[in-house]
């Protein structure tokens, strides 16, 4: 089921993320997992894909599978979501699903965490803050203590504005493409445990 409130397509260089939520019929987890492996393989070779990850149900906390797909542009993501190949995969999954295939698309950096509107429970704000801070702090040190001095050694001028521009760009690139997709998977049990005070 397509969310009619999703944003209009953006320029080709704007990244975009789809969050797809599936609730599974009782006793269908095995067939669904096999199907998930198939569609994951197809998704990962789609043009413009950057990352594919799944947040599996956590006993007592969530009852849904949430698939997060990141693409290099809104247009490429939309092309995959509307493709006949994906439609055929979703048709094969219908016997396993307790509800329709639900998804929505946002652009930019919104999806380090499961975003607002997702069917799975959301991490509380203070946990989002701690996870983000604990990732940015070592990356900032890496940028200022290692990367920038190396760039200066090979001839980059020592200018505060340029250093800030390059340092912050390095941190954001590492956060978006390398660190956060893996880090949020690593801490997902704690992140989604709403019983923690």
Steps between C-alpha positions, in 0.01 A plus 500: 500500500654831394486797736326780307667765720853412396703789358525578132815384320813701566811567299703200393780570747279505813525177697176330602390225736199269501378341821295186432301331775376140491294315757513124454221245539549256788719205401626672183834630626698226321351560153518876555872480590570306180303759300684781678835352392377494138377860492810617687720354226290674235496832688874505556574496127241765407646812341597762758462286814726609787384286790246232587427399857226330694388556858354170614231471768626509857299275732273705723586827326410485131297269280607624156786466259624843389712514185699819441617567143735789424553615141718768345200691367126526546447413132701176522326394819159575351596303189577193713187537716279524188685234300326186366777294664418630848125467430554130413694447825224667704236285329694187602510624862125563535426156652749579781386855578237582763456848348585682179855587401533843662770751415581866487790697358695793636806678370820616665649383831176413683559129538792435725223373725160351420316820408174647622205323344665158497287220638779371725557675833731799480813552706454759774671834434766470770617169353516654153706783651744263677546276195557796268736676741697184569551458125580863419752551782759243382444600138564866589822399675601291198433793271680766705791291631576274205329589171557877501866480609563250219337735251713788630813286462423451130446871436146595606508861627436547873181705496235469769203523262645240263593270791147526639347436158711190430486367857122525528458355150714200593303442821162519322614272216628238746182527710261458208679241289710296743438543871130547575355219285726254686497668841120512525487128416758430772306684772147433371388288798594774748381776266148356471468383861245748631503340842834664578447817711 
